[in-house]
């Protein structure tokens, strides 16, 4: 009861530079969320949607509906997000959580979670390539990241400065029955004095033509004169880590058979331990044509 009164979701006092520890939703009461994807079962735990602003709506697909039984990919994102119209997506979940300072000092920051299925429209599908092949998946990921982030740049008369930088802090994980990896994408704002935190992405294949993208991003609203947070950001990070660690995947029989078939053919099902940042913007550093990558892939290089 004491914390309920201390951390009311209100801002009746001016924010100051006094360092504080904000409070957000408790993971201990987080419910289990499940999705059926081509017969496989993706599950995680997450608190209820509690954004700062009520108009920010939750997105969630019903767990009883098999999203990929008859996949209908929608146009990915808003106009200008992607470099082309090759990619489609299905949004499975979107939730956002606000973290409040003590004694009605208002919202200090927010954590957002988004989970999507990503694939290519049939017209632009990569032919004779399975996303369950780790080398093929890396090729697909490079193309996706280039199309999603690499084309955006801050342009002036003298240079082409990319809006994004990544992937950074590439890390392979081994807690799912398929290979998976996480990394960060940094947003380079026009104002170098504005603190921009990276998007944290976690990706893994779910069919031979689709992969799952789990996205976390943090927004900070309270800064001191040195552009540093005026509060302890660890509660936000702890909730993010708890949600991430709760992610589990159970492959359906058909998906498991497809994965095992690729494993029998390629043997090593590990992703590369290192993944260097890509050369962006792509209007200055054009990406390698897919056909050349496909040829090397088929040749086993």
Order of alpha helices (4+ residues) and beta strands (2+ residues): alpha-beta-beta-beta-beta-beta-beta-beta-alpha-beta-beta-beta-beta-beta-beta-beta-alpha-beta-alpha-alpha
